[in-house]
Amino acid sequence: MSDTLDALKTALEWKGIPCYWRSMPYVRHTMTGHPFHRVWKNMVQRVTNPNNGAYKNYGARGIVICDRWMSFLNFKKDMFPTYRADLFIDRIDNDGPYAPENCRWVTRREQNANRRRGSLWKVGRRPISTNTSGFVGVLWCKHKKRWISRTHTGGKLRQIGSFATPEEAAEAYQRVRNAIREGRMDV
């Protein structure tokens, strides 16, 4: 097998195709195409590839992968025993690295609760975000020149009210959402 592998390496190098495994032995992990392998590949891409759509939220922000996990076999050794197909990899510290001590498997709901939000990125004291208010359910109404708070529940868009500041609108939104969750308000 080793002779065949050496012959393949030589043939590829002769044709000008670089061999990335020159410095380390080639080891088959037999998981190519498996959802767990895709988790690792996607993680590496969003942190290291500037052409990846998610790079701006990971690699460009300074998120890194520990050296150990740059090898799929080490990542598999650390994370596969607790892997389930319905879970997602999540960093406990959202600004920390992908590393064994900072990663866990979580449900979609838990993952969404651990993400950066516009209201966490502050310039002075004002929240900033792509939705201009930095708060869920709050937007600026040019016509009224006020902040509008609204919620989407039961398939209906329901306007809560208009407010002078985005903070007031966000508080109103939270009150209504809590009332709906607790069953104090009909959907």
C-alpha positions in Angstrom: 0.0 0.0 0.0 2.8 2.4 0.9 4.5 1.9 -2.5 1.2 2.7 -4.3 0.7 5.8 -2.2 4.3 6.9 -2.9 3.7 6.4 -6.7 0.5 8.4 -6.5 2.3 11.3 -4.7 5.1 11.3 -7.3 2.7 11.2 -10.2 0.7 14.1 -8.8 3.8 16.2 -8.1 5.1 15.5 -11.6 1.9 16.9 -13.1 2.2 20.0 -10.9 -0.5 19.1 -8.4 0.7 19.9 -4.9 0.5 17.1 -2.3 -0.8 18.5 0.9 0.1 15.4 2.9 3.8 15.5 2.2 4.7 16.2 5.9 2.2 13.9 7.6 1.2 10.4 6.9 -2.1 10.0 5.1 -4.7 8.4 7.3 -8.2 7.5 6.2 -10.9 8.4 8.6 -13.8 6.8 6.6 -16.2 9.6 7.5 -16.1 11.7 4.4 -19.7 12.7 3.7 -20.9 11.9 7.2 -22.7 14.8 8.9 -20.1 14.9 11.7 -17.3 15.4 9.1 -19.4 18.2 7.5 -19.5 19.9 10.9 -15.7 19.9 11.0 -15.3 21.0 7.4 -17.8 23.9 7.8 -16.1 25.0 11.0 -12.7 25.1 9.3 -14.1 27.0 6.3 -15.9 29.7 8.2 -12.8 30.4 10.3 -10.0 30.1 7.7 -11.5 30.8 4.2 -12.1 34.6 3.4 -14.3 33.5 0.4 -16.8 31.7 2.8 -20.0 33.7 3.4 -19.7 33.2 7.2 -16.1 34.3 7.4 -17.0 37.8 8.3 -18.7 36.6 11.5 -15.9 34.1 12.4 -12.4 34.4 11.0 -12.6 38.1 10.4 -13.7 38.6 14.0 -10.6 36.8 15.2 -12.3 33.4 16.0 -9.7 30.6 15.6 -9.6 26.9 15.8 -7.1 25.3 18.2 -4.1 23.6 16.6 -5.3 20.2 17.8 -8.6 20.5 15.9 -7.0 21.4 12.6 -6.7 17.6 12.3 -10.1 15.9 11.8 -8.9 12.8 13.7 -8.3 14.9 16.8 -11.6 16.7 16.5 -13.3 13.3 16.1 -11.5 11.9 19.2 -12.7 14.9 21.3 -16.2 15.5 20.0 -17.6 12.4 18.3 -18.4 10.4 21.6 -21.1 13.0 22.5 -22.2 13.8 18.9 -25.9 13.5 17.9 -27.2 14.4 14.4 -29.9 16.7 15.9 -27.3 18.9 17.7 -25.0 21.7 16.6 -21.5 22.7 17.7 -21.5 25.7 19.9 -18.8 27.9 21.5 -19.6 28.5 25.2 -17.7 31.9 25.0 -19.0 33.4 21.8 -15.8 35.3 21.3 -13.6 32.4 22.2 -11.9 29.8 20.0 -13.1 26.5 18.7 -11.4 24.3 21.3 -12.3 21.3 23.5 -12.8 23.4 26.6 -15.0 26.0 24.8 -17.2 23.8 22.6 -20.3 21.7 23.3 -23.2 20.2 21.4 -26.5 22.1 21.7 -30.0 22.2 20.2 -31.0 24.9 17.7 -32.8 26.8 20.5 -29.8 26.8 22.8 -27.6 27.9 19.9 -29.8 30.8 19.0 -29.7 32.0 22.6 -25.9 32.1 22.5 -25.4 34.3 19.5 -24.3 37.9 19.2 -27.1 40.4 19.0 -27.1 43.9 17.7 -27.9 45.3 21.1 -24.6 43.8 22.5 -22.5 45.8 20.1 -22.5 49.3 21.4 -21.1 52.6 20.1 -21.2 54.8 23.1 -24.5 53.9 24.7 -26.5 53.3 21.4 -27.1 49.8 20.2 -26.3 49.2 16.6 -27.5 46.4 14.2 -28.5 45.9 10.7 -32.2 46.4 11.7 -31.2 50.0 12.9 -32.7 49.7 16.3 -30.6 46.7 17.5 -33.7 45.1 19.1 -35.9 42.3 17.9 -39.4 43.5 16.8 -38.4 47.2 16.7 -38.1 49.4 13.6 -38.0 53.0 12.6 -41.1 54.4 10.9 -40.2 57.2 8.5 -43.8 58.3 8.1 -44.5 58.6 11.9 -40.9 59.6 12.7 -41.2 57.2 15.7 -40.0 53.7 16.7 -42.6 51.0 16.0 -42.8 47.8 18.0 -44.6 44.8 16.5 -44.7 41.0 16.9 -45.5 38.1 14.6 -47.6 35.5 16.3 -50.2 33.0 15.2 -49.5 33.8 11.6 -50.5 37.5 12.1 -48.4 40.6 12.3 -49.6 42.6 15.3 -48.5 46.2 15.9 -47.8 46.9 19.6 -47.4 50.6 19.4 -45.1 53.6 18.5 -42.6 55.0 20.8 -40.1 57.9 21.1 -37.0 55.6 21.7 -36.1 52.2 20.6 -35.6 51.1 24.2 -39.2 51.9 25.1 -40.4 50.0 22.0 -38.2 47.0 23.0 -39.6 47.0 26.5 -43.2 47.0 25.1 -42.2 44.1 22.8 -40.8 42.1 25.7 -44.0 42.7 27.8 -46.2 41.5 25.0 -44.0 38.4 24.2 -43.9 37.4 27.9 -47.7 37.8 28.2 -48.2 35.6 25.1 -45.8 32.9 26.5 -47.5 33.0 29.9 -51.0 32.7 28.3 -52.2 36.1 29.5 -52.8 37.3 26.0 -54.6 35.6 23.1 -52.6 34.8 20.0 
